[in-house]
Structures are given as structure tokens and as C-alpha cells.
């Protein structure tokens, strides 16, 4: 046998073995159970964000209504650091599962359009859970920081040039698109495709209500963030781009904004409840 052919065959055999191992690991019940814990941790973070946003609406802005504020609250609770370690690792396991699903799901798709859509959506989810998992572990290790301040500092660095301002506008448009996607997914009940139908009708109704309201509320919050990025770029003012907490503060300052923020805050908390339910009914 030609040495090059032999090396090529060995490489193919090694790749196939690695692929089988990855599929076996991600389908193992223990790994799946750990990954489901990532949904629970995400749910807890969203419930806390919604709670802090509700407090902003009622005039109490003592805690940042974003993921850094939520993770700070968890870290400050008794046993919070342990929970952050467990939750962070669980979200990283969920990230690995989504990466595997992006690869294997793409292979099973029956046309290029569905394959591309599946890969983009699944990699997007992997990125979200991966970022939140890493952030949770940083807080667990005592290295947390203010995400709103980080966003403002990053934006300030970009706004110094026309290319940077264009990048901020593009980022705002991406966030707007993601927010719109959440609204459409909630209003159209598209999230039901992500779940196995619960057998109990009462649980099904809870899943439906929390999913519809939760997705729409989260979408509205993201749309507000996207608008602020655009506003920051147009006015060359990085202080406008302070992430989710800044978006909630801005909404609260509008006429009748407090009422709107109460609705959104309750919706974000319901999204957190939906995420916890998803840990039970999402097919992994």
C-alpha cells in the first residue's frame, strides 16, 4: 500500500473513531443530565434579571439588572459559589452538546438551506451558553465584573473610528434581529419545536404561557439593547451602550416606561421559569 494512502486511511479511521466517541459521550445519560442543569442555571439567571428589572421599574436601582447583577446575587448567597461552579460547568456541558448537535444535525439535514439554518441557530445557542458558563465560573472564582461597564468600555474603543462605529451599528442590528427572532418565536409558539410535549395538560399550559410571554419579553429587552447600540454609534456616546441594565434604565425613564418595564420584567422572569421547564422537556 502507498504510504500516503495508508496515512490517509489512518487519518480517516481516527476521525471516525473520534466522531463515534463524541456521539457516545454526548448521548450518555449522565452527560445529558449534567447538560440539562445548564437550562436550570440559565433559568435562575433570567429570574434574577427579571426581579432586578422589576426593582428598577419600582425605583430601586441598587443592583444591576443584567447577568453580572444576577451572578453577583448568586455568589453572595449562602453556598452561592458552589452553585455557580455547578451551574457554570453544567452550562459548558450544554455548550458541548449544542456543538455536537450542530455537527451531527447538519449531517442529517436533507438540504443545504436547512443544514445552514440548523448550524447557525445551534452554534448561536452554543455561544450563548458558553459565554454564560464561562462568566459564571469567573464569578465563582471571585473574578466577576460589571458587564455594563465592560460593554461601554468596548464600545468606546470602537467609536473612535468610522469602521468602529460601523461595527457598533452592525452589532446593534444583530441584537435587534435576535430580539425580533425571540418575539416571533414566542408569538408564533415556535419554541414548542424545542420540547417534547408534556403529558399533563396543566404543565403543557404552563409551558405555553411561560414560553410565549417569556420569549416576547426577552425579545423586547434585546430590541431595546440593540436600539441603544445604534444610538451610541450615531451620537458617538459609549455611555449609551451599557447592555441590558442600561436598556432597562432607559425604558424606566420614558413616559409610562415604568409600566412597560414591569411587564417586561415579569416576562423575563417567566422566561426563566420556561428555561427550568425546558430542562425537563427538551430532547437531548
Secondary structure as the mmCIF struct_conf table of DSSP 4:
data_model
#
loop_
_struct_conf.conf_type_id
_struct_conf.id
_struct_conf.beg_label_comp_id
_struct_conf.beg_label_asym_id
_struct_conf.beg_label_seq_id
_struct_conf.end_label_comp_id
_struct_conf.end_label_asym_id
_struct_conf.end_label_seq_id
HELX_RH_AL_P HELX_RH_AL_P1 UNK A 3 UNK A 26
TURN_TY1_P TURN_TY1_P1 UNK A 27 UNK A 27
BEND BEND1 UNK A 28 UNK A 28
HELX_RH_AL_P HELX_RH_AL_P2 UNK A 29 UNK A 57
TURN_TY1_P TURN_TY1_P2 UNK A 58 UNK A 59
BEND BEND2 UNK A 62 UNK A 63
BEND BEND3 UNK A 65 UNK A 66
HELX_RH_AL_P HELX_RH_AL_P3 UNK A 67 UNK A 76
BEND BEND4 UNK A 77 UNK A 77
TURN_TY1_P TURN_TY1_P3 UNK A 78 UNK A 79
HELX_RH_AL_P HELX_RH_AL_P4 UNK A 80 UNK A 108
BEND BEND5 UNK A 110 UNK A 111
HELX_RH_AL_P HELX_RH_AL_P5 UNK A 112 UNK A 140
TURN_TY1_P TURN_TY1_P4 UNK A 141 UNK A 142
HELX_RH_AL_P HELX_RH_AL_P6 UNK A 147 UNK A 158
TURN_TY1_P TURN_TY1_P5 UNK A 159 UNK A 160
BEND BEND6 UNK A 161 UNK A 161
HELX_RH_AL_P HELX_RH_AL_P7 UNK A 162 UNK A 187
TURN_TY1_P TURN_TY1_P6 UNK A 188 UNK A 189
HELX_RH_3T_P HELX_RH_3T_P1 UNK A 190 UNK A 194
STRN STRN1 UNK A 195 UNK A 195
HELX_LH_PP_P HELX_LH_PP_P1 UNK A 196 UNK A 198
BEND BEND7 UNK A 199 UNK A 200
HELX_RH_AL_P HELX_RH_AL_P8 UNK A 201 UNK A 235
TURN_TY1_P TURN_TY1_P7 UNK A 236 UNK A 236
HELX_RH_3T_P HELX_RH_3T_P2 UNK A 238 UNK A 240
HELX_RH_AL_P HELX_RH_AL_P9 UNK A 243 UNK A 253
BEND BEND8 UNK A 254 UNK A 254
TURN_TY1_P TURN_TY1_P8 UNK A 255 UNK A 256
HELX_RH_AL_P HELX_RH_AL_P10 UNK A 257 UNK A 281
STRN STRN2 UNK A 282 UNK A 282
#
